[in-house]
Amino acid sequence: MSRSNTVFIGRKPVLNYVLACMTLFKSGTEEVLVKARGRAISRAVDVVEVLRNRFMPDMKVGDIKIGTEELTSEESNSPTNISTIEIKLHR
């Protein structure tokens, strides 16, 4: 899966990411990867559900991967664990 087929979920409204996914599918991409971490995980799930229920009922949810990343902040030297999710979508 190339990086150009990936939508990284952040703090923007859900419909911005839905539009990004739809644009990738309309450009001929067969597979889109939705990635998020931390508090954005719930927004990633919302993006997939809105896309599937409202705009692309023929879209299929493929592989879902969950994991943990270890981040070290500049303030504290101890690492912090952050949850991650990757949702693969197929046309």
SULHU-V581475 format. One line per field, one symbol per residue. phi: phi as a letter, one per 30 degrees, with the letter a starting at -180 (. if undefined). A space follows every 10 residues. Layout:
# SULHU-V581475
phi->???
This chain:
# SULHU-V581475
phi->.dddccccdb cddedddddd dddddddjdd bbccbabidd ddddddeddd dddccbdddc dcdbccabcc ccdddcdddc dbdbbbcccb d
